[in-house]
Amino acid sequence: NFDTYEVARITDAPIETEVYMVPSNEKPTGVGEPPVPPFTPALCNALYRITGKRIRQLPITL
């Protein structure tokens, strides 16, 4: 039942996720929903760790 269902929380997510880019000569298509939303925040956080500058708007400029 929904009243006892444990909803997944951010603390349930893996600490690291590996993503592999597969070379292809095919036309680009959709990448699917799951990997897309976390990409931009992850990139912004990576850039912050490298530069010390927080990204506050898109498109990203350094």
VENFENLIN-V43422 format. One record per backbone hydrogen bond with DSSP energy under -0.5 kcal/mol. CO is the residue of the C=O (numbers start at 1). NH is the residue of the N-H. If there is no record, write none. Layout:
# VENFENLIN-V43422
CO:NH
CO:NH
This chain:
# VENFENLIN-V43422
1:4
1:5
5:7
9:12
10:13
20:22
21:23
33:36
33:37
34:38
36:39
36:40
37:41
38:42
39:43
40:44
41:45
42:46
43:47
44:48
45:49
46:50
47:51
48:52
52:54
54:56
